[in-house]
Structure formats: structure tokens, C-alpha cells
Amino acid sequence: MKTIVNKTRRPLKVKLSQGRVLHLGPTKEGRIGAQDAERETIRRLIEAGEVEVFDDASAGGSRGSRGTAGPVHSDGPHRQFSGSKRGDR
């Protein structure tokens, strides 16, 4: 598996094998197979500077913003309750 990163400020649609499409938001990343990373559509995006592709092993070690604990997930400013939403409100 390889990691692909959108370097632009606009969403991208990346065509993959078997008719699949990867939707990447601005500055977001996704995972693609090694065979998809060799496709002509991906190579054109890399040459244009719109995306960057990393091996999974090198991406984790070279990206200092993640640290050792992994990416930080945020669900927004509101706290999520796992209890029932029924009853008195």
C-alpha cells in the first residue's frame, strides 16, 4: 500500500484500476495499492505537483507532524455522548 497526498487547495478525483475513483479533499491523504501508484493518471498528477506519493514505511517516519502516537482525530467542537438519545430532553 502507498499513501497519496493532495497538495492542492481543491478536491481531486483520482482514477484507479478496476473503475474505482479516490476522492481526495484539499490537503488530505488516502491509501492506494502499489499497482495504482504506477498508473499514467497518477504519474501525470505527480509531475504536475498536485499529489505526492509515499511508501507506507517511509511516510510514517518522515512526517514529523504525526509523532509516535499517530494522527489526532477530532470530531469537532461538540462532545459526543455514547448514551441513548431517547428520553427527557
Backbone torsions as a table, in degrees:
resi	resn	phi	psi	omega
1	MET	NA	148.7	177.8
2	LYS	-128.5	155.5	178.1
3	THR	-104.5	131.7	178.7
4	ILE	-116.4	134.5	-176.2
5	VAL	-120.8	129.8	175.8
6	ASN	-79.9	116.9	-178.0
7	LYS	-93.9	0.6	-176.6
8	THR	-97.3	176.6	177.0
9	ARG	-104.5	23.4	178.1
10	ARG	-135.8	153.1	178.9
11	PRO	-69.2	146.6	179.3
12	LEU	-121.6	148.3	170.1
13	LYS	-112.5	118.0	-177.8
14	VAL	-108.3	120.6	-179.8
15	LYS	-80.4	129.5	-179.9
16	LEU	-114.4	179.2	-179.8
17	SER	-68.5	163.6	178.3
18	GLN	59.2	28.5	176.3
19	GLY	75.4	9.2	-179.5
20	ARG	-82.0	156.0	179.4
21	VAL	-132.9	132.4	176.2
22	LEU	-102.2	122.1	177.3
23	HIS	-96.5	117.6	-179.3
24	LEU	-115.2	121.4	176.0
25	GLY	-73.2	170.8	179.7
26	PRO	-58.0	128.9	179.1
27	THR	58.3	20.8	178.8
28	LYS	-96.2	166.6	179.8
29	GLU	-128.0	157.0	178.5
30	GLY	-145.6	175.3	-179.2
31	ARG	-116.9	136.0	178.7
32	ILE	-131.6	160.8	177.1
33	GLY	-74.4	160.5	-179.3
34	ALA	-62.8	-36.6	180.0
35	GLN	-68.5	-31.7	177.9
36	ASP	-71.3	-30.5	-179.7
37	ALA	-67.4	-19.9	-179.6
38	GLU	-91.7	-2.0	-177.9
39	ARG	-67.8	152.5	-179.2
40	GLU	-61.8	-38.0	-179.3
41	THR	-63.2	-39.0	179.3
42	ILE	-69.8	-42.1	-180.0
43	ARG	-61.4	-38.5	178.0
44	ARG	-64.5	-40.6	178.5
45	LEU	-65.9	-37.1	178.2
46	ILE	-66.7	-45.0	179.6
47	GLU	-63.3	-33.3	178.9
48	ALA	-78.2	-10.2	179.8
49	GLY	81.0	14.6	-178.2
50	GLU	-84.2	-28.9	178.9
51	VAL	-133.5	162.7	174.4
52	GLU	-133.1	138.6	-177.2
53	VAL	-118.7	132.4	179.3
54	PHE	-123.7	151.6	164.8
55	ASP	-72.9	148.6	-179.1
56	ASP	-60.2	-38.1	-178.0
57	ALA	-67.4	-41.7	-177.9
58	SER	-79.8	-28.0	-178.4
59	ALA	-67.9	-39.2	-178.6
60	GLY	-67.5	-36.4	-177.4
61	GLY	-83.6	-27.3	-174.5
62	SER	-90.9	-14.5	-176.9
63	ARG	-97.2	99.1	-174.8
64	GLY	-68.7	-19.4	-176.1
65	SER	-70.0	-21.4	-178.5
66	ARG	-79.0	-34.3	-176.5
67	GLY	72.7	-164.1	-178.2
68	THR	-92.2	-16.7	-177.0
69	ALA	-84.8	-8.6	-179.3
70	GLY	94.6	-177.4	-177.0
71	PRO	-70.1	150.1	178.4
72	VAL	-91.6	128.3	-179.9
73	HIS	-102.8	131.0	179.1
74	SER	-124.4	131.5	178.5
75	ASP	-97.9	14.4	179.0
76	GLY	102.5	-174.9	-174.1
77	PRO	-77.4	-12.7	-175.5
78	HIS	-97.6	140.8	179.9
79	ARG	-77.3	138.5	179.0
80	GLN	-96.1	131.0	176.7
81	PHE	-103.8	137.2	-178.8
82	SER	-92.5	-2.5	-179.1
83	GLY	-76.5	179.9	-178.7
84	SER	-69.1	147.3	177.9
85	LYS	-97.2	6.3	179.4
86	ARG	-90.4	170.3	174.3
87	GLY	99.3	-161.9	-178.7
88	ASP	-65.7	137.2	179.0
89	ARG	-125.1	NA	NA
